[in-house]
Amino acid sequence: MNDRHGSQGARFPLVLLAVFLVAAVVLGISPRYRQDWLLENVLVVLALLVLVLGFHRLRFSDASYAALFAFLLLHEIGAHYPYSEVPWDRWFSALCGFSLDEALGLSRNHFDRAIHFAYGLLVTPVVVELVAARTPSPGLWRWIVPVSLMTASSALYELFEWAAAVWFGGDLGVAYLGTQGDPWDAQQDLLLALLGSLAAVVVLAAAARHRRERAASAPVESVTR
């Protein structure tokens, strides 16, 4: 019975993994800049290896796997074009009938900004569960530690991005860095990741409180019935 339950519990994340691999292969067939695509996928490969190798030791919730899947899929879209050239406003115009860039007066491609916010929003649930499983933290620390880890990882990524751009230089370095002439690109990316992470923990904390209240009221409801 335990084996069957375990296989059923593994089905959803395995399906997500299969769908992601198919999408990654399709988006990787003819990316606009092959070298940039390779650079963008270095950390993706490492993350997938960690998740797969540690799957039987620590499984996350289906919701966390779904959130992580959504982020990685968005990242693969950014790696295909690359980020600074994703035609998201053209897609938006085709769907809604007007240009969001023109409506908001945007002068740059903000797809990368959205993905940094999505990183904080969609990866934080996994980090919250990881912290809860490995280093249980009381009270507010249950939420402060994951947000701190997410902020630190965002900063490390910016350093990795800068180092890779300096190392490779030329058009590849410019494409990978994707600042689009913004001198505060790294700082704004960090801020958006932080805001996304804060939004995630607010939602998760509210959901956890709701579950506790329901659990506390359950015995009272059973007695009254």
N, C-alpha and C positions, 0 to 999 in steps of 0.2 A: 504493500500500500504506500509506503514512504517513497519507494522508487517511482511508482506511477505518479504520485503527487509531485515529486521532484521534476519528472520529465514534463508534466503539464506546466509547472512553474517556469521551466526553461524555454517553453515553446515561444512565448511572446518575444523575449529579447533575441532569440535566435532568428525569428522571422524578421525582426527589425534589422538585424545584422545582415541577413541575406539581401533584403531590399536595399540597404545602404550600399553594399558591395556592388550590386548591379548598377545602381545609380552612379557610383563612383567610377565604375568602368566606362559607362556610357559618356559621362562628362569628361573622362580622361582620354577618350579616343582621339579627339582633335582639339585640344585646348588652344587658345589663342597664342599663349607663350609657354611652350613645353617646359623650359627650365624653371619658370616661375611656378608652374603647376607642381613640379617635383618638389620645390622648396616648400610650397604651401602644405604638401602632404606628408612631410617628414614627421611632424608632431602628431598628425592623424594616425599614421601607422603605429607610432609608439603608444598612443592612447589605446588603440584597439588591441594591441598585444597585451597591455596591462589588464584591460577589461576581460579579455578572453582567458588569459592565464590565471587570473584571480576569480573567475566566475564561480567556481565551486566552493571557494573559501568565503566569499562575500557577494551575495546577490542583492542588487538594489530593487526598489519597487518598480513595477511596470510603468508607473507615471514618470519616474526618474529616467528610465531607459528611453521612454518616448520623447522626453524633453531633450535628452542628449542626442538622440537620433535626429530630431528637428534641427538642432544646432549644427551637427556635422553635415547634414544635407545642405543647409544654407552655406556653410563654409565651402563645400564642393562646388557650388554654383559660383561663389566668389573666386575660387581657384581656377575655374574654367575660363573666365573672361579676360583679365582678372578683376579684382575688387573695384578698382577705379573705373572700370569700363562696363560693369554690369548694367544692362539697359532696363533697369527696374522702372524708371519713369515712363518708358515706352510701354511696358507691360501694364503699368497703372493706367495710362491713358487709354489703352485698348479696352481695359476692363471697366473703367469708370467714366470715360468720355472727356476727361480733361487732364491737363498736366499738373501734377502736384508741385513740381519744381517751379513752374510759372506762378501757381497760386500762392506759394510760400516765398517766392523770390529767392530760391536757392540757386547758387552759382556753381556748386561743385556736386559731384556724385556722392551722395550720402549713404550708399549701400554699406560701406565699411563701418560707418558710425552705427548703423542699425545692427550690424553683426556684433560689434563690441558690446552693445546693450544686450543683445540676445545671448552672448556668452555669459554675462552675469546672471541673466534671468533663467537660462535653460540649463546651465551647468551647476549652479548652486545647489539644486535639490540633491544631486549625487554627492556633493561635498558634505552637505548636512547629514546625510545618511552615513557617509564614511566616518565623519567625526563622531556621530552618535554610537557607531559600532566599535570604534577603535579607542577613542579617548572621550568617554562620557563626560560632558561638562554640565554643571548645574546652572539653573536659572538662565539669565541672559547670555551667559557664555556659550550656551548651546547654539546661539545665533551669531554671536560676535566672532567666534573662532572661524566658522565657515566664511563669513564675509571678509575677514582678515586674510584668510588663505586665498580667496578669489582675487582680492586686490593685489596680493603679493605675486600671484601667478600672472596677472595682467601686466604687472611691472616687469617681471622676468621675460615675458613674451616681447614686450617693447624693446628690451635690451637685446634679446635674440634677433629680433627683426632689424635693429640698427646694426648689430655686428655683421649679420649676413649681408645687408645692403652695402656696408663698407668693404667687406671681403670680396664680393663679386663685382661691385661697381657697375658702371655703364647703364645700359637700358634695363638689364636684369635687376640691378640694385634699385633703380627708380621704380620699376614695376612692382617689386616685392614690398618696398617701403610704402608706396601709395599715399604719400602725404598730400599730393595735388597742390603743392605750393603753400600749404598751411604750416607755419612755424610752430604752432601749438597742437599739431596733430596727435602726438603721443599723449599729451596731458588731457586732451579732450576724449581720447579713446579710453584712458584710465578712468576718467570721471563717469563715462557712460557705462563701463563695465561695473563700476561701484554702484551706480544707480540701479542697474539691472539686478545686481545681487541683493541690494536692499529691498527692492520690490519683491523678489522671490522669497526672502525670509519673512517679510510681512505677511504674504499669502500663506506660507507654510506655518507660521506661528498662529495665525488665525484659524487655520484648519486643525492644528493640534489642539488648540483651546476648545474648539467646537467638539472634537472627539472626546476630550476629557469631560466636558459638560454633559454630553450624552451618556458617557459611561457612569458618571456620578448620579444621573437621574434615572438610570435603568432600574436599579433595585426598588426605588420608590414607585415607579410605574408598575412593576411586577406585583408589588404588595397591594396597590390600589385595585388592580384587576382581580 
